[in-house]
Amino acid sequence: METAQKLLMNSKQVQQRINRLAWQVAEQCFGETEIIMAGIASNGCKLAERLKATIESISEIKIRLIELHINKEAPLAAPILLPVSSVDLNGKTVIVVDDVSNSGRTLMYGVKPFLEHPVRNIFTLVLVDRDHNRFPVKTNFVGLSLATTLLEHVQVDFHENNEATVYLN
């Protein structure tokens, strides 16, 4: 039996959450000249791109956007390659971005490669946190915290016209 999608956030509401997250990041990173924003492919990177534009419009912080490729089903199947050098990470604040956090596993593996470099801070950011943490990772910036059942699925759709929607299946 197929379940109907329930709209959790329309495009305007998603943008409001992105704006609020951008202000939180700008406040937390006040005094930084540059931060590294690592979006987890593919939706995490789309969210990171929108956050980058918003943060740079409200602050002087320069955002360097990178994309992390993680096999979400088998994160240890292939190493996560960072498209930046250790020198580029030295003393920087890193924000690992994903659209939805379910168990925390993807965020945990997204943070892992940065632990091998001399970064100043590592933060995590998600648009929707489902509160089913099975891994010891704390989400620092959350757009929407949502209690769901394990059978439900949260879907974030980013559209090319800068629109986005969030559904619960």
ZITAQUI-V249318 format. One record per residue. N is the residue number from 1. PHI is phi in radians with two decimals (* if undefined). Layout:
<<N:PHI> <N:PHI>>
This chain:
<<1:*> <2:-1.53> <3:-1.67> <4:-1.37> <5:-1.36> <6:-1.96> <7:-1.24> <8:-1.62> <9:-2.50> <10:-1.47> <11:-1.05> <12:-1.11> <13:-1.18> <14:-1.08> <15:-1.12> <16:-1.07> <17:-1.15> <18:-1.09> <19:-1.04> <20:-1.12> <21:-1.08> <22:-1.09> <23:-1.13> <24:-1.10> <25:-1.13> <26:-1.05> <27:-1.20> <28:-1.17> <29:-1.78> <30:-0.94> <31:1.68> <32:-1.35> <33:-1.61> <34:-2.57> <35:-2.20> <36:-1.75> <37:-1.93> <38:-1.82> <39:-1.52> <40:-1.43> <41:-1.05> <42:-1.82> <43:-1.17> <44:-1.09> <45:-1.25> <46:-1.11> <47:-1.13> <48:-1.07> <49:-1.09> <50:-1.20> <51:-1.11> <52:-0.98> <53:-1.06> <54:-1.22> <55:-1.08> <56:-1.19> <57:-1.42> <58:-1.96> <59:-2.56> <60:-1.60> <61:-1.22> <62:-1.53> <63:-1.90> <64:-1.80> <65:-1.65> <66:-2.25> <67:-1.99> <68:-1.80> <69:-1.82> <70:-2.19> <71:-1.35> <72:-1.14> <73:-1.43> <74:-2.44> <75:-1.09> <76:-1.62> <77:-1.13> <78:-2.54> <79:-1.17> <80:-1.55> <81:-1.60> <82:-1.56> <83:-1.45> <84:-2.37> <85:-1.56> <86:-1.06> <87:-1.11> <88:-1.16> <89:-1.59> <90:-0.97> <91:1.28> <92:-1.62> <93:-1.60> <94:-2.02> <95:-2.11> <96:-1.59> <97:-2.07> <98:-2.46> <99:-1.33> <100:-2.33> <101:-1.88> <102:-1.80> <103:-1.72> <104:1.66> <105:-1.10> <106:-1.10> <107:-1.10> <108:-1.05> <109:-1.25> <110:-1.22> <111:-1.35> <112:-0.85> <113:-1.12> <114:-1.33> <115:-1.20> <116:-1.58> <117:-2.24> <118:-1.41> <119:-1.41> <120:-1.42> <121:-2.46> <122:-2.26> <123:-2.11> <124:-2.11> <125:-2.47> <126:-2.39> <127:-1.30> <128:-2.28> <129:-1.91> <130:-1.51> <131:1.07> <132:-1.96> <133:-1.04> <134:-2.05> <135:-2.11> <136:-1.39> <137:-2.18> <138:-1.77> <139:-1.50> <140:-1.36> <141:-2.20> <142:-2.25> <143:-1.34> <144:-2.53> <145:-1.70> <146:-2.43> <147:-1.49> <148:-2.24> <149:-1.46> <150:-1.17> <151:-1.44> <152:-1.43> <153:-2.32> <154:-1.76> <155:-2.11> <156:-1.87> <157:-1.98> <158:-1.75> <159:-1.82> <160:-1.14> <161:-1.50> <162:1.21> <163:-1.70> <164:-2.70> <165:-2.41> <166:-2.20> <167:-2.15> <168:-1.96> <169:-1.85>>
